[in-house]
Amino acid sequence: MAVTVVKNRMGPSIGKINARFDRLANEAYNYWKGITPIRSGNARRKTRLQGKTINANYNYAVPLDKGKSPQAPKGMSEPTEQFIRKRIARSILRK
């Protein structure tokens, strides 16, 4: 009877992927703030990362996110979601 030894190479890879995901919320937050329109700077100043949630705490956050500014015609949520999807795909495919 032959015994085949299989080496587990997934452990280190899973650890690296998890480490990339740990940074994802902060990277998404920085991306969101970077694409937030600037007029007075209030929107960027009042946007916070709380845990893994981006909190846009100003009264015109919804109109801005709906693309009411020519500086961010797609708002911030949609481009940030695309950013996150690309990061996830890249993290999984990268060794």
C-alpha positions as CSV (number, residue, x, y, z in Angstrom):
1,M,0.0,0.0,0.0
2,A,1.4,3.4,-1.1
3,V,1.1,6.4,1.2
4,T,0.9,9.8,-0.4
5,V,2.1,12.8,1.6
6,V,0.4,16.1,0.8
7,K,2.0,19.3,1.9
8,N,-0.4,22.0,3.1
9,R,0.6,25.2,1.4
10,M,-2.7,27.0,2.0
11,G,-1.9,28.0,5.6
12,P,0.6,30.7,4.8
13,S,-1.4,32.0,1.8
14,I,-4.6,32.3,3.9
15,G,-2.6,34.3,6.5
16,K,-1.4,36.7,3.9
17,I,-4.8,37.2,2.4
18,N,-6.3,37.8,5.9
19,A,-3.7,40.4,6.6
20,R,-4.6,42.3,3.4
21,F,-8.3,42.1,4.4
22,D,-7.5,43.6,7.8
23,R,-6.3,46.7,6.1
24,L,-9.2,46.9,3.6
25,A,-11.5,49.1,5.7
26,N,-8.8,51.7,6.2
27,E,-7.9,51.6,2.5
28,A,-11.5,52.0,1.5
29,Y,-11.9,54.9,4.0
30,N,-8.9,56.7,2.6
31,Y,-10.1,56.1,-1.0
32,W,-13.6,57.5,0.0
33,K,-12.1,60.6,1.6
34,G,-9.8,61.1,-1.4
35,I,-12.7,61.2,-3.9
36,T,-15.0,63.3,-1.6
37,P,-15.6,66.7,-3.3
38,I,-13.9,69.7,-1.7
39,R,-15.5,73.1,-1.4
40,S,-14.9,74.0,2.2
41,G,-13.3,70.8,3.3
42,N,-16.2,70.1,5.7
43,A,-17.2,66.8,4.1
44,R,-13.7,65.4,4.3
45,R,-13.2,66.6,7.9
46,K,-16.5,65.1,9.1
47,T,-16.1,61.7,7.4
48,R,-14.9,59.1,9.9
49,L,-14.1,55.4,10.0
50,Q,-15.9,53.8,12.9
51,G,-14.9,50.2,13.2
52,K,-15.3,49.0,9.6
53,T,-18.0,51.6,8.7
54,I,-17.5,54.8,6.9
55,N,-19.6,57.5,8.6
56,A,-20.2,60.6,6.6
57,N,-21.6,62.9,9.3
58,Y,-22.8,66.1,7.6
59,N,-26.2,67.1,6.4
60,Y,-25.5,67.0,2.7
61,A,-23.8,63.5,2.6
62,V,-26.7,61.9,0.7
63,P,-26.9,64.5,-2.1
64,L,-23.1,64.3,-2.5
65,D,-23.2,60.5,-2.6
66,K,-25.9,60.7,-5.2
67,G,-23.6,62.6,-7.5
68,K,-24.8,66.2,-7.0
69,S,-21.3,67.5,-7.2
70,P,-19.4,67.8,-10.6
71,Q,-16.3,66.8,-8.6
72,A,-17.8,63.4,-7.9
73,P,-20.6,62.7,-10.5
74,K,-20.8,59.0,-9.3
75,G,-20.8,59.9,-5.6
76,M,-18.5,58.1,-3.3
77,S,-20.2,54.8,-2.5
78,E,-20.2,53.3,-6.0
79,P,-16.5,54.1,-6.8
80,T,-15.5,52.9,-3.3
81,E,-17.4,49.7,-3.8
82,Q,-15.5,49.2,-7.1
83,F,-12.2,49.9,-5.4
84,I,-13.1,47.3,-2.7
85,R,-14.0,44.7,-5.3
86,K,-10.7,45.2,-7.1
87,R,-8.7,45.0,-3.9
88,I,-10.4,41.8,-2.9
89,A,-9.8,40.2,-6.3
90,R,-6.2,41.3,-6.3
91,S,-5.7,40.1,-2.7
92,I,-7.0,36.6,-3.5
93,L,-5.0,36.3,-6.7
94,R,-1.8,37.6,-5.3
95,K,0.4,35.2,-3.5
